[in-house]
Amino acid sequence: MVRSKSLVAVIAFGAAVSACNGGGQRVEAVPNRLLDSVNQPVVERSDFVFDVSGGDAGLAASEKERLREWFKTVGLGYGDRVFVDEPNPTRSRADIARVTAEFGLLLSEGAPVTAGSVRPGSSRVVVSRSTAHVPGCPNWSPTATSATGSNYGCAINSNLAAMIADPADLVLGQSGSGTGDATATAKAIKVYRDKAPSGTGALKSESSKGGN
């Protein structure tokens, strides 16, 4: 089962809409006279659901193998988030965590809302995958008025959408941990303070003699 949803990452400040003329060429109906790009990343999230049979005794070897093969089928990897939804905490969660660790990931807390209910004695594994892209780019629509180019923002925002580790951060961001590593902060300051000023040494002498 797969459920997808789209979220606009950043709301464009300029009111610009697109239309097509008779030749199918895309033109701007309302020119963007601001320096805010109307080409913004859109984040899409897909939830993949898989139910495994377990319970207080944990997952059987066959269920672990089923889960492992399902992870391979959906291409579980970096950037994905794995959740476990179960009516009551069981040992199955620990077994699911071990299988997930084989793919280099940890379980995330909570679980997205999915269709249907989890059967008693079963655990629901949910893989959430977010992707980001900038729709309509590149856009070289002709602009007859004095306005911002139609392709403005396509390059930088497309690169941002491609490089960000977790596309969901474009929507929700990251909350601070509330604590900082004082040692790491002080280390950088110490290196700066201990560095001898470049002007303290003797001036380098250059000779005009010799050479060709």
Backbone as CSV, one residue per row, in Angstrom:
resi,resn,N_x,N_y,N_z,CA_x,CA_y,CA_z,C_x,C_y,C_z
1,MET,0.856,-1.186,0.000,0.000,0.000,0.000,0.892,1.235,0.000
2,VAL,0.592,2.173,-0.841,1.374,3.387,-0.938,0.436,4.576,-0.888
3,ARG,0.777,5.531,-0.046,-0.014,6.751,0.018,0.918,7.924,-0.202
4,SER,0.509,8.822,-1.076,1.364,9.950,-1.411,0.640,11.238,-1.091
5,LYS,1.415,12.234,-0.739,0.857,13.565,-0.516,1.906,14.577,-0.932
6,SER,1.434,15.739,-1.367,2.333,16.787,-1.819,2.205,17.978,-0.901
7,LEU,3.330,18.619,-0.625,3.364,19.806,0.203,4.206,20.842,-0.508
8,VAL,3.714,22.065,-0.610,4.503,23.134,-1.191,5.511,23.565,-0.150
9,ALA,6.789,23.484,-0.495,7.841,23.745,0.477,7.872,25.207,0.896
10,VAL,7.826,26.104,-0.040,7.891,27.524,0.267,6.817,28.229,-0.535
11,ILE,6.051,29.079,0.108,4.996,29.814,-0.584,5.615,30.995,-1.318
12,ALA,5.380,31.068,-2.593,5.952,32.153,-3.384,5.265,33.459,-3.040
13,PHE,6.074,34.495,-2.882,5.521,35.796,-2.544,4.947,36.494,-3.770
14,GLY,5.533,36.268,-4.925,5.031,36.910,-6.135,3.839,36.167,-6.673
15,ALA,2.821,36.878,-7.051,1.613,36.245,-7.589,1.806,36.036,-9.077
16,ALA,2.263,34.844,-9.434,2.502,34.532,-10.840,1.843,33.216,-11.165
17,VAL,1.146,33.179,-12.267,0.504,31.955,-12.702,0.921,31.684,-14.129
18,SER,0.754,30.457,-14.570,1.176,30.075,-15.915,-0.022,29.706,-16.757
19,ALA,0.105,29.917,-18.037,-0.945,29.540,-18.974,-0.280,29.100,-20.258
20,CYS,-1.038,28.576,-21.175,-0.514,28.132,-22.466,-1.222,28.897,-23.568
21,ASN,-0.449,29.327,-24.567,-1.082,29.998,-25.686,-1.520,28.967,-26.705
22,GLY,-2.007,29.428,-27.852,-2.536,28.495,-28.833,-1.499,27.532,-29.360
23,GLY,-0.214,27.938,-29.361,0.827,27.061,-29.877,1.379,26.118,-28.836
24,GLY,0.799,26.114,-27.628,1.278,25.233,-26.582,2.470,25.784,-25.826
25,GLN,2.867,27.026,-26.128,4.011,27.611,-25.451,3.563,28.232,-24.142
26,ARG,4.343,28.009,-23.117,3.974,28.487,-21.796,4.365,29.950,-21.647
27,VAL,3.417,30.783,-21.222,3.674,32.200,-21.015,3.165,32.590,-19.639
28,GLU,3.684,33.688,-19.113,3.272,34.181,-17.814,2.034,35.057,-17.959
29,ALA,0.969,34.693,-17.249,-0.247,35.495,-17.296,-0.083,36.755,-16.460
30,VAL,0.610,36.636,-15.328,0.857,37.782,-14.458,2.363,37.914,-14.280
31,PRO,2.989,38.983,-14.732,4.444,39.115,-14.612,4.872,39.250,-13.159
32,ASN,5.996,38.665,-12.845,6.558,38.757,-11.501,7.516,39.939,-11.463
33,ARG,7.127,41.003,-10.796,7.939,42.207,-10.736,8.756,42.277,-9.450
34,LEU,8.795,41.185,-8.698,9.573,41.142,-7.462,10.833,40.314,-7.679
35,LEU,11.701,40.295,-6.680,12.907,39.479,-6.730,12.731,38.172,-5.976
36,ASP,11.501,37.837,-5.633,11.194,36.550,-5.016,10.831,35.569,-6.121
37,SER,11.514,34.436,-6.138,11.282,33.465,-7.196,9.932,32.786,-7.024
38,VAL,9.231,32.606,-8.137,7.973,31.857,-8.106,8.230,30.374,-8.358
39,ASN,9.468,30.028,-8.698,9.839,28.626,-8.913,10.363,28.054,-7.605
40,GLN,9.488,27.427,-6.851,9.814,26.947,-5.515,9.743,25.423,-5.449
41,PRO,10.544,24.810,-4.564,10.504,23.348,-4.431,9.159,22.857,-3.911
42,VAL,8.751,21.719,-4.416,7.557,21.025,-3.934,8.006,19.683,-3.367
43,VAL,7.560,19.380,-2.167,7.951,18.145,-1.486,6.805,17.145,-1.553
44,GLU,7.112,15.941,-1.984,6.129,14.858,-2.032,6.578,13.740,-1.099
45,ARG,5.630,13.229,-0.323,5.946,12.138,0.597,5.122,10.914,0.252
46,SER,5.785,9.774,0.191,5.118,8.499,-0.065,5.317,7.589,1.134
47,ASP,4.229,6.952,1.578,4.275,6.017,2.704,4.057,4.601,2.192
48,PHE,5.009,3.722,2.449,4.914,2.310,2.069,4.614,1.500,3.330
49,VAL,3.600,0.652,3.263,3.105,-0.066,4.446,3.295,-1.563,4.262
50,PHE,3.729,-2.227,5.349,3.934,-3.674,5.325,3.621,-4.222,6.711
51,ASP,2.719,-5.204,6.778,2.339,-5.818,8.053,3.093,-7.129,8.246
52,VAL,3.618,-7.313,9.455,4.309,-8.557,9.806,3.627,-9.167,11.019
53,SER,3.645,-10.477,11.086,3.047,-11.202,12.211,4.113,-11.436,13.267
54,GLY,3.765,-11.088,14.486,4.720,-11.263,15.579,3.990,-11.388,16.893
55,GLY,4.308,-10.487,17.789,3.678,-10.521,19.101,4.729,-10.481,20.185
56,ASP,4.348,-10.977,21.364,5.272,-10.948,22.495,6.497,-11.819,22.260
57,ALA,6.368,-12.814,21.396,7.500,-13.707,21.123,8.444,-13.127,20.078
58,GLY,8.092,-12.005,19.489,8.933,-11.413,18.463,8.627,-11.982,17.091
59,LEU,9.452,-11.633,16.131,9.249,-12.091,14.759,9.931,-13.431,14.531
60,ALA,9.230,-14.289,13.834,9.834,-15.562,13.445,10.866,-15.309,12.347
61,ALA,11.725,-16.283,12.120,12.774,-16.135,11.107,12.180,-15.878,9.729
62,SER,11.057,-16.537,9.439,10.421,-16.341,8.135,9.887,-14.920,7.980
63,GLU,9.355,-14.348,9.074,8.840,-12.978,9.015,9.984,-11.977,8.854
64,LYS,11.093,-12.249,9.513,12.250,-11.363,9.344,12.725,-11.365,7.896
65,GLU,12.714,-12.542,7.287,13.151,-12.634,5.899,12.167,-11.928,4.972
66,ARG,10.861,-12.047,5.254,9.858,-11.335,4.463,10.087,-9.831,4.553
67,LEU,10.331,-9.359,5.769,10.562,-7.935,5.970,11.835,-7.491,5.257
68,ARG,12.863,-8.295,5.332,14.128,-7.967,4.683,13.958,-7.858,3.159
69,GLU,13.231,-8.790,2.589,13.002,-8.762,1.150,12.125,-7.587,0.745
70,TRP,11.173,-7.230,1.614,10.319,-6.078,1.303,11.138,-4.791,1.320
71,PHE,12.040,-4.667,2.286,12.918,-3.500,2.316,13.719,-3.395,1.023
72,LYS,14.192,-4.532,0.524,14.949,-4.519,-0.729,14.057,-4.117,-1.900
73,THR,12.804,-4.566,-1.859,11.878,-4.261,-2.954,11.591,-2.768,-3.052
74,VAL,11.379,-2.118,-1.904,11.080,-0.684,-1.913,12.355,0.147,-2.019
75,GLY,13.514,-0.516,-1.993,14.773,0.214,-2.119,15.096,1.050,-0.906
76,LEU,14.894,0.490,0.285,15.150,1.231,1.520,16.595,1.705,1.561
77,GLY,16.770,2.979,1.886,18.122,3.521,1.937,18.162,4.874,2.610
78,TYR,19.281,5.551,2.433,19.516,6.836,3.081,18.416,7.836,2.726
79,GLY,17.927,8.528,3.739,16.865,9.505,3.544,15.489,8.988,3.884
80,ASP,15.315,7.657,3.901,14.022,7.079,4.267,13.872,7.055,5.788
81,ARG,12.635,7.074,6.234,12.333,6.960,7.667,11.444,5.748,7.874
82,VAL,11.775,4.961,8.887,11.056,3.720,9.164,10.343,3.853,10.506
83,PHE,9.048,3.543,10.499,8.222,3.604,11.706,7.604,2.234,11.963
84,VAL,7.249,2.003,13.214,6.538,0.783,13.595,5.249,1.189,14.284
85,ASP,4.135,0.708,13.749,2.815,0.985,14.326,2.251,-0.324,14.858
86,GLU,2.040,-0.394,16.157,1.475,-1.591,16.768,0.582,-1.176,17.927
87,PRO,-0.534,-1.898,18.128,-1.471,-1.523,19.195,-0.812,-1.501,20.563
88,ASN,-0.003,-2.509,20.848,0.682,-2.596,22.131,2.153,-2.922,21.881
89,PRO,3.046,-2.306,22.644,4.473,-2.582,22.450,4.790,-4.065,22.640
90,THR,5.532,-4.634,21.710,5.916,-6.041,21.780,7.396,-6.177,21.436
91,ARG,7.882,-7.412,21.518,9.272,-7.676,21.169,9.496,-7.584,19.664
92,SER,8.422,-7.528,18.917,8.564,-7.430,17.463,9.295,-6.154,17.063
93,ARG,9.103,-5.094,17.820,9.744,-3.823,17.489,11.267,-3.962,17.500
94,ALA,11.785,-4.675,18.495,13.238,-4.867,18.569,13.743,-5.673,17.377
95,ASP,12.975,-6.684,16.963,13.380,-7.477,15.800,13.340,-6.640,14.524
96,ILE,12.308,-5.799,14.407,12.210,-4.917,13.236,13.375,-3.932,13.222
97,ALA,13.742,-3.444,14.403,14.867,-2.508,14.495,16.167,-3.161,14.038
98,ARG,16.355,-4.432,14.379,17.579,-5.120,13.967,17.628,-5.318,12.452
99,VAL,16.491,-5.660,11.859,16.462,-5.814,10.403,16.692,-4.461,9.726
100,THR,16.091,-3.416,10.282,16.274,-2.074,9.721,17.729,-1.642,9.804
101,ALA,18.397,-2.014,10.895,19.801,-1.638,11.072,20.695,-2.251,10.000
102,GLU,20.279,-3.374,9.429,21.061,-3.988,8.354,21.138,-3.082,7.129
103,PHE,20.195,-2.147,7.028,20.171,-1.209,5.907,20.727,0.155,6.310
104,GLY,21.333,0.216,7.496,21.965,1.445,7.944,21.022,2.493,8.473
105,LEU,19.832,2.092,8.923,18.853,3.052,9.420,18.399,2.681,10.819
106,LEU,17.877,3.677,11.526,17.287,3.483,12.840,15.788,3.729,12.754
107,LEU,15.054,3.143,13.686,13.612,3.381,13.732,13.330,4.788,14.223
108,SER,12.305,5.408,13.653,11.861,6.728,14.088,10.699,6.573,15.052
109,GLU,10.574,7.531,15.947,9.496,7.490,16.924,8.174,7.870,16.276
110,GLY,7.079,7.319,16.829,5.754,7.597,16.303,5.505,6.812,15.030
111,ALA,4.443,7.175,14.344,4.109,6.526,13.073,3.080,7.375,12.334
112,PRO,3.182,7.478,11.013,2.174,8.206,10.242,0.825,7.493,10.301
113,VAL,-0.218,8.241,10.058,-1.563,7.659,10.009,-1.708,6.905,8.692
114,THR,-2.122,5.654,8.778,-2.293,4.824,7.586,-3.714,4.290,7.528
115,ALA,-4.107,3.824,6.355,-5.459,3.301,6.175,-5.601,1.949,6.862
116,GLY,-6.767,1.738,7.463,-7.032,0.456,8.107,-6.387,0.367,9.472
117,SER,-6.732,-0.677,10.184,-6.201,-0.889,11.529,-5.238,-2.068,11.522
118,VAL,-4.365,-2.081,12.508,-3.390,-3.161,12.632,-4.050,-4.349,13.323
119,ARG,-3.940,-5.515,12.712,-4.543,-6.713,13.291,-3.859,-7.077,14.601
120,PRO,-4.609,-7.626,15.549,-3.986,-8.086,16.801,-2.897,-9.115,16.509
121,GLY,-1.781,-8.986,17.202,-0.672,-9.895,16.987,0.211,-9.529,15.811
122,SER,-0.071,-8.387,15.189,0.723,-7.943,14.040,1.332,-6.579,14.323
123,SER,2.347,-6.254,13.583,2.989,-4.942,13.644,3.044,-4.378,12.235
124,ARG,2.798,-3.103,12.124,2.814,-2.442,10.817,4.097,-1.636,10.664
125,VAL,4.820,-1.941,9.610,6.048,-1.213,9.299,5.728,-0.186,8.218
126,VAL,6.088,1.064,8.470,5.811,2.151,7.535,7.134,2.789,7.125
127,VAL,7.378,2.828,5.838,8.552,3.512,5.292,8.081,4.802,4.636
128,SER,8.552,5.928,5.144,8.192,7.237,4.588,9.357,7.761,3.765
129,ARG,9.045,8.147,2.544,10.082,8.650,1.632,9.640,9.987,1.069
130,SER,10.476,10.993,1.253,10.173,12.331,0.758,11.091,12.666,-0.408
131,THR,10.529,13.297,-1.410,11.298,13.768,-2.563,10.939,15.222,-2.826
132,ALA,11.865,15.950,-3.396,11.635,17.365,-3.689,12.035,17.662,-5.128
133,HIS,11.261,18.510,-5.773,11.580,18.950,-7.123,10.919,20.300,-7.355
134,VAL,11.346,20.978,-8.380,10.765,22.276,-8.742,9.983,22.081,-10.031
135,PRO,8.656,22.079,-9.968,7.855,21.843,-11.174,7.974,22.992,-12.171
136,GLY,7.912,22.639,-13.440,7.919,23.655,-14.485,9.278,24.207,-14.839
137,CYS,10.349,23.626,-14.297,11.691,24.133,-14.591,12.419,23.185,-15.533
138,PRO,13.215,23.706,-16.444,13.432,25.134,-16.712,12.250,25.765,-17.431
139,ASN,12.124,27.067,-17.289,11.002,27.795,-17.875,11.546,29.029,-18.597
140,TRP,11.642,28.917,-19.909,12.156,30.026,-20.704,11.026,30.742,-21.445
141,SER,9.891,30.895,-20.802,8.766,31.585,-21.427,9.147,33.028,-21.738
142,PRO,8.728,33.535,-22.880,9.067,34.920,-23.226,8.387,35.904,-22.286
143,THR,9.117,36.939,-21.926,8.583,37.986,-21.061,8.666,39.307,-21.807
144,ALA,7.528,39.804,-22.248,7.506,41.037,-23.036,7.501,42.274,-22.153
145,THR,7.235,42.096,-20.864,7.167,43.242,-19.963,8.439,43.321,-19.136
146,SER,8.607,44.447,-18.468,9.751,44.624,-17.580,9.457,43.890,-16.273
147,ALA,9.941,42.654,-16.183,9.654,41.827,-15.015,10.787,40.829,-14.821
148,THR,10.753,40.151,-13.697,11.748,39.124,-13.408,11.615,37.976,-14.401
149,GLY,12.733,37.437,-14.852,12.717,36.358,-15.826,11.937,35.153,-15.336
150,SER,11.281,34.469,-16.268,10.442,33.327,-15.897,11.258,32.169,-15.337
151,ASN,12.548,32.094,-15.686,13.400,30.997,-15.212,14.128,31.342,-13.922
152,TYR,13.878,32.538,-13.408,14.578,32.988,-12.204,14.278,32.057,-11.028
153,GLY,15.314,31.550,-10.384,15.152,30.670,-9.228,15.177,29.193,-9.558
154,CYS,15.071,28.850,-10.846,15.029,27.432,-11.215,16.320,26.718,-10.851
155,ALA,17.450,27.330,-11.161,18.732,26.656,-10.947,19.015,26.434,-9.471
156,ILE,18.957,27.501,-8.678,19.334,27.375,-7.275,18.346,26.509,-6.504
157,ASN,17.054,26.649,-6.785,16.071,25.859,-6.050,16.060,24.401,-6.495
158,SER,16.346,24.137,-7.762,16.450,22.748,-8.219,17.653,22.067,-7.588
159,ASN,18.772,22.788,-7.473,19.948,22.231,-6.812,19.688,22.005,-5.333
160,LEU,18.992,22.941,-4.697,18.654,22.780,-3.288,17.789,21.549,-3.078
161,ALA,16.794,21.369,-3.938,15.911,20.209,-3.816,16.661,18.906,-4.043
162,ALA,17.681,18.947,-4.901,18.429,17.724,-5.208,19.443,17.381,-4.129
163,MET,19.983,18.375,-3.441,21.079,18.129,-2.514,20.646,17.958,-1.065
164,ILE,19.470,18.444,-0.687,19.084,18.401,0.717,18.945,16.955,1.183
165,ALA,19.475,16.661,2.368,19.472,15.285,2.871,18.058,14.792,3.137
166,ASP,17.256,15.610,3.787,15.874,15.241,4.092,14.958,16.294,3.489
167,PRO,14.299,16.000,2.359,13.429,16.995,1.729,12.346,17.534,2.655
168,ALA,11.950,16.749,3.668,10.925,17.230,4.593,11.393,18.463,5.352
169,ASP,12.709,18.668,5.445,13.219,19.849,6.135,12.847,21.131,5.405
170,LEU,12.552,21.044,4.097,12.116,22.227,3.365,10.760,22.705,3.849
171,VAL,10.005,21.800,4.469,8.671,22.144,4.961,8.699,22.414,6.459
172,LEU,9.308,21.494,7.203,9.240,21.550,8.661,10.500,22.087,9.308
173,GLY,11.634,22.012,8.629,12.887,22.424,9.237,13.342,21.428,10.289
174,GLN,14.343,21.820,11.061,14.869,20.980,12.128,14.855,21.773,13.420
175,SER,14.335,21.149,14.469,14.334,21.801,15.775,15.683,21.591,16.437
176,GLY,16.122,22.579,17.186,17.401,22.463,17.877,17.349,21.431,18.978
177,SER,18.509,20.906,19.322,18.572,19.881,20.363,18.432,20.472,21.755
178,GLY,18.641,21.783,21.882,18.563,22.402,23.201,19.872,22.360,23.945
179,THR,20.814,21.587,23.480,22.131,21.497,24.107,23.191,21.699,23.043
180,GLY,24.331,22.176,23.459,25.429,22.391,22.534,26.697,21.726,23.026
181,ASP,27.598,21.475,22.120,28.882,20.872,22.463,29.870,21.993,22.730
182,ALA,30.061,22.298,24.014,30.951,23.398,24.381,32.386,23.110,23.977
183,THR,32.774,21.842,23.996,34.150,21.489,23.636,34.443,21.818,22.182
184,ALA,33.515,21.466,21.301,33.712,21.744,19.879,33.746,23.246,19.614
185,THR,32.894,23.988,20.325,32.869,25.439,20.145,34.162,26.072,20.627
186,ALA,34.625,25.636,21.809,35.837,26.216,22.377,37.076,25.857,21.565
187,LYS,37.063,24.695,20.920,38.225,24.263,20.141,38.501,25.216,18.988
188,ALA,37.437,25.606,18.283,37.620,26.529,17.163,38.138,27.883,17.646
189,ILE,37.624,28.345,18.778,38.071,29.629,19.324,39.528,29.547,19.751
190,LYS,39.919,28.427,20.360,41.299,28.257,20.820,42.276,28.259,19.646
191,VAL,41.912,27.577,18.564,42.785,27.563,17.387,42.972,28.971,16.845
192,TYR,41.906,29.749,16.845,41.982,31.123,16.345,42.875,31.980,17.242
193,ARG,42.729,31.819,18.555,43.506,32.640,19.483,44.977,32.241,19.514
194,ASP,45.264,30.954,19.393,46.649,30.488,19.485,47.441,30.713,18.204
195,LYS,46.763,30.993,17.125,47.452,31.209,15.859,48.254,32.503,15.923
196,ALA,49.548,32.402,15.624,50.402,33.589,15.655,50.038,34.526,14.512
197,PRO,49.940,35.831,14.796,49.630,36.780,13.723,50.667,36.705,12.611
198,SER,50.239,36.871,11.408,51.150,36.744,10.267,52.204,37.844,10.235
199,GLY,51.948,38.955,10.921,52.898,40.063,10.873,53.971,40.020,11.928
200,THR,53.978,38.999,12.788,54.965,38.945,13.863,56.330,38.458,13.388
201,GLY,56.399,37.741,12.305,57.676,37.230,11.812,58.456,38.284,11.048
202,ALA,59.707,37.958,10.759,60.553,38.875,10.003,60.052,38.995,8.570
203,LEU,60.272,40.166,8.020,59.856,40.389,6.646,60.714,39.567,5.695
204,LYS,60.101,38.991,4.720,60.818,38.190,3.744,61.574,39.103,2.789
205,SER,62.859,38.845,2.669,63.685,39.684,1.795,63.782,39.069,0.412
206,GLU,63.693,39.906,-0.565,63.797,39.474,-1.952,64.988,40.168,-2.600
207,SER,65.755,39.438,-3.355,66.925,39.997,-4.022,66.622,40.242,-5.498
208,SER,67.074,41.390,-5.959,66.893,41.725,-7.375,68.051,41.234,-8.230
209,LYS,69.064,40.649,-7.569,70.233,40.174,-8.302,70.013,38.737,-8.762
210,GLY,70.733,38.348,-9.726,70.653,36.992,-10.226,69.540,36.850,-11.244
211,GLY,69.281,35.667,-11.608,68.259,35.414,-12.612,68.786,35.627,-14.008
212,ASN,67.881,35.579,-14.962,68.294,35.732,-16.361,68.368,37.205,-16.741
